[in-house]
Amino acid sequence: MKNKKKMQKGIIIVGLAALFLLGIHMLTAEKTKGKCGENLRWVYEDGVLTISGTGDMYYEGKAPWSKWRRDNLVRVVIGEGCTSICSNAFIGCYHLTEVVLPDSLEYIGQEAFRYCDALAEIEFPDSLKEIDERAFACCHSLTQITLPESLRCVEICVFDDCISLTQVIFPARFREIKEYAFKGCVSLREVTFPDSMNAIGYGAFAGCSSLQEIDLPENLEYIDEYAFSGCTSLEKVYLPDSIETIKERTFDTCTSLKEIRFPANLRDIEARAFWRCSSLTEIEFPGSLKNIGWYAFSECTSLREVTFPDRIYEIEKNAFLDCTALSAETQERLAQYQERGGGQHSNKH
């Protein structure tokens, strides 16, 4: 009797152990696949994440594949039918080298691929309508991007600090680049904008120290502050006639800038707009110019000749401070518009 009870007890223990191990196995298995949307599923195997199904991606909290994000994930394949990628979905996938996006994709969320250090290229589908803030920021290996025809705008900091990015191709009907979109892209050499472009945001290309040439479209209406600040390789700037104001620090510390073509309708040059542009030697202002702000051309140490319009309302104090190479004639003309302690409103020649 005792032996029978012992045997039954042993069977129970073995059974519980088997159930326990089965539970562990099932728990582990569940972590390699699951749902990431009402009709979307994900599967992870040997460094590859595959997402299949239809509709928008969503989940609560961290991405369900976060366990492999930092060290293991090298390839992401998102199948046809998926329409969006969640915010932070692949942030910090440091070893991710390949991403396949479907033709159905319309939206990439905030910081979706931020800090994907090994990602060197990505092909965007023509269906893509929005890339949200910082989606590809700090992708240090990304070298070239062609934005899809469906895209009209680049959001805040989308490609911020992509230090290997050398070329950006904009679609034909593109309209706006927002704040800091390409800030710190130190390898970016040339940017050509489509004719449809009408706005460049605050600090959009700040610190792009390899940028040598910009081709600004004739219909461009607005360039915000700091847009090209610290572009130390930029040599020529031809501003379209549609621009009426050069905003504060737009081209400050562009130390290689030698040639500026000002808009025919320019009215205002704001504070420090060309501060420390130390390679400028001569400038000619259009007759429409009315105001030059504080320190606008301060420390332009190679500047010799300035042609002022016949009428100008105000040149703020220190607008040309430390322009040590100014000719005597230019200094004399400048003195006509300035008074001690501040700017002077004047219609004098």
C-alpha positions, 0 to 999 in steps of 0.5 A: 500500500505504501509503495502504491502511494509512493508511486502515485506521489512520484507520478504526480511530482513528475506530472507537475514538473512536466507541466512546469517545463511545458509552461516555461517552454510555452512562455518562451515560445510566446516571446518570439511571436505575437500580435502587434496590431489588431490584424498584425503579427510578429515573429522573431527568429535568428536576428530577423523580425517579420511582421505580417498582416494588415492595418496599423501597428500598435501595442502597449508599453515597449515593443514586444521584440525589445528583448532582441533590440539592442544586440540581436536584431539585424533585419526587419521585414514588414509585409504588404498590408501594414500601414504604419510603424509605431513610435519607438518601434525599433529605437536603439536597434544598434545592429540593424542593417536592413529594413524592408518596407511595404508599398502599403506603408503610410506612416512612420512614427516618432523615433521609430528608427532612432539610434539605428547605428548600423543602418546604411540605407533604406528605401521608402515606398511611394505610399508613405505620407508622413515620417514623424519627429526624430524617426531616423535621428542619430542613424550614424551609418545612413548615407543617402535618402530618396524621399518618396513622391507622396511626401510633402514635409520633413518633420522636426529632427527627422534626420538629425545627426545622421553624420554619414548622410551625403545626399538627399533627394527631394520629391517634385511636390515637396513643400516644407522642411521643419525645425532641425530636420538635418541638423548636424549632418556633417557629411551632407555636401549638396542639397537641391530643392524642388520648385515647389519648396516654400519653407525651410524651418528653424535650424534645418541645416545647422551644423552641416559643415560639409555643405558647399552648395544650396540651390534655393527655388524661386518660390521659396517664401520663408527661411527661419532662424539658424537655418544654415548656421555653422555651415562652414563649407558653404561658399555661395548663396543666391537668395530668391526674390520671394524672400523679404527677410533674412532671419536672425543667425540664418547664415552665422558662422558660415566661415567660407561664404564668399558670395551672396546674391540678395533678393531684389525685394529684401527689406530686413536683415535681422540680428547676427544673420551673417555674423562671423562670415569671415570670408566675405569680401564685398556685398551689395544690398538691393534698393529695397533694404530698409533695416540691418539688425544688431551684429548682422555682419559683425566679425566679417573680418575680410569684408572691404566693400559694402554698397548701400541703397540710396535710402535705408531706415535703420542700421543698428549699432554694431551691425558691422562691429569688428569688420576690420578690413572695411575701406575708408569709403565704406566706413564713411558711408556707414557713418552717415546712417549711424549715430552714437549709441544706436541706429539712425532713421535716415533718408540721406545719401 
